[in-house]
Amino acid sequence: MSEKTRAQGKRHSPPLYYGVITACMALMFLGRYLPPFAPEITPAGMGVLGVFVGVVILWSTVGGTIWPSILAIVALGCTGYTTVAGAVSASLGSFMVFNMICVTAMTSGLSATGADEKMAKWLISRNIWEGRPYLFTFMFLLAFFLISSVTFAFAMIFICWTVLRRMAKEMGVSMRHPYFTAMTVYSVVATSLGEFVIPMKSWQYALCSAFMNHAGGVPIRFGLYIAVTFLVGVLILAVLVLLMKPLFHVDMTPVRNYRSAAPAQEDYRLNPSQKVIIAALAISLLLSIAVNYLRGEGLLARVITTLSLPGIFGIAVVLLCVIRTREGTPILAFGKVMGGMVWGPILLVGIATCLSSALTAEEAGFTAFFARTLLPVMEGKPAALVYMFILITAVVLTNVASNTGIGMMMIPIAAPICMAAGCNMNVAAIVCIYSSCFGFVLPGSAAVSPLMYSNADLTKGAIIKHTGTAVVLYTVIGCILFPLLDAILPRT
């Protein structure tokens, strides 16, 4: 997520821009002096709340992620809850920040080698898709969905659009043809849904930490999370493809006879460095899932438990930096691939983790307040109703504001509600985190949205129509699937 890209979707007049910043800074630094709205809330708690609300507004409107996160660290140290030095240590010293740096290095190294583009083009150039427009379209989207799951949506979107433009040129049609209009939008949806499958490498990681803090330390079952989000993502893509003609009257004729000669002539073989990085990433992800499930005194269980997530990915990065190619260069040139390091999400993870701990601290008073107000209200409510409320609220709000900000705002409220209603917290984690990812419709909702609105080949109507369909599909699928999973999956 680049600051430049975030800014492209956040155009404000100077008075409004500086007015929002001034108001948020006042809230973040003077919040402790506001009168508490409940007897349990302390002045320090009001200060922490002021920082939380202020930084969420900045993330969601004018600030991007880098400087608001730095500002929040300083402001948190002025609340009376901790010192500035303590806030720096708690945020930037978080194991999640270290883990995200390691994962980012590995995925950046994968992209730097060109393996991501090579794998995507190989998948869409198979002979089996020829003459089958629906199958080809689905596999095209699925290919970028799969590659984005181990890289990042942002880079894959540009690769996807480049391939689409080449296809349109070879077919002799414009990128404004209904098929390519739909595919330009759906490629953003597909790559984003792919990125959301593995939450350990993006801003979702901050939401995982927040959920664990607000749900009494309940661990996130990453294996279940990955399986469910993979299934939902693939299902959404399949339904979108099937609806292209009956719902949007998309003419599939141009792609029916498409067969590009260019991809068939390319060399798709992976070089040794690419193979090693892919293997290291795959093994690390499998071991990170095993952390939640391996128990006992076996050697593997003890090693994985001791290493935990930061150790697993840290060792992987070290090995990739140590192992050298035949030319004598490291497989992962850490300084090179991280030269353009995206600090926004990393700082966001740090301060979000720190703020989450502060909000749930006993001295802030919010835990006691939620216990008094939420538990009686939600007690006895069916899980299906709770999931439906959280899902719809998150989806609506995240399409108005930032998905990151809304996710951080929703979790402190949603997690206690789920606990009060007796929900399966493994399922509740997916609902609370994943539902805040579907901010596609409006330009301020997600980092990728401004890309669509700045694309000259797309109209606002087309963007809203196609992204809105994807959001509605998730809402329908989620309202059916999550209560079902709640009923059949074992409790934590």
Stockholm file with secondary structure:
# STOCKHOLM 1.0

chainA/1-492         MSEKTRAQGKRHSPPLYYGVITACMALMFLGRYLPPFAPEITPAGMGVLGVFVGVVILWSTVGGTIWPSILAIVALGCTGYTTVAGAVSASLGSFMVFNMICVTAMTSGLSATGADEKMAKWLISRNIWEGRPYLFTFMFLLAFFLISSVTFAFAMIFICWTVLRRMAKEMGVSMRHPYFTAMTVYSVVATSLGEFVIPMKSWQYALCSAFMNHAGGVPIRFGLYIAVTFLVGVLILAVLVLLMKPLFHVDMTPVRNYRSAAPAQEDYRLNPSQKVIIAALAISLLLSIAVNYLRGEGLLARVITTLSLPGIFGIAVVLLCVIRTREGTPILAFGKVMGGMVWGPILLVGIATCLSSALTAEEAGFTAFFARTLLPVMEGKPAALVYMFILITAVVLTNVASNTGIGMMMIPIAAPICMAAGCNMNVAAIVCIYSSCFGFVLPGSAAVSPLMYSNADLTKGAIIKHTGTAVVLYTVIGCILFPLLDAILPRT
#=GR chainA/1-492 SS CCHHHHHHTCCCCHHHHHHHHHHHHHHHHHGGGSCCSSTTCCHHHHHHHHHHHHHHHHHHTTCCSHHHHHHHHHHHTTSSSSCHHHHHHHHHTCHHHHHHHHHHHHHHHHHHTTHHHHHHHHHHTCGGGTTCHHHHHHHHHHHHHHHHHHSCHHHHHHHHHHHHHHHHHHHTCCTTSHHHHHHHHHHHHHHHHHHHHCGGGSTHHHHHHHHHHHTTTCCCCHHHHHHHHHHHHHHHHHHHHHHHHHHHCCCCHHHHTCCCHHHHHSCCCCCHHHHHHHHHHHHHHHHHHHTTTCCSSCHHHHHHHHHHHHHHHHHHHHHHHHSBCTTSCBSSCHHHHTTTCCHHHHHHHHHHHHHHHHHHSTTTCHHHHHHHHHHHHHTTCCHHHHHHHHHHHHHHHHTTSCHHHHHHHHHHHHHHHHHHTTCCHHHHHHHHHHGGGCCCSSTTSSTTHHHHHTCTTCCHHHHHHHHHHHHHHHHHHHHHHHHHHHHHSCCC
#=GC SS_cons         CCHHHHHHTCCCCHHHHHHHHHHHHHHHHHGGGSCCSSTTCCHHHHHHHHHHHHHHHHHHTTCCSHHHHHHHHHHHTTSSSSCHHHHHHHHHTCHHHHHHHHHHHHHHHHHHTTHHHHHHHHHHTCGGGTTCHHHHHHHHHHHHHHHHHHSCHHHHHHHHHHHHHHHHHHHTCCTTSHHHHHHHHHHHHHHHHHHHHCGGGSTHHHHHHHHHHHTTTCCCCHHHHHHHHHHHHHHHHHHHHHHHHHHHCCCCHHHHTCCCHHHHHSCCCCCHHHHHHHHHHHHHHHHHHHTTTCCSSCHHHHHHHHHHHHHHHHHHHHHHHHSBCTTSCBSSCHHHHTTTCCHHHHHHHHHHHHHHHHHHSTTTCHHHHHHHHHHHHHTTCCHHHHHHHHHHHHHHHHTTSCHHHHHHHHHHHHHHHHHHTTCCHHHHHHHHHHGGGCCCSSTTSSTTHHHHHTCTTCCHHHHHHHHHHHHHHHHHHHHHHHHHHHHHSCCC
//
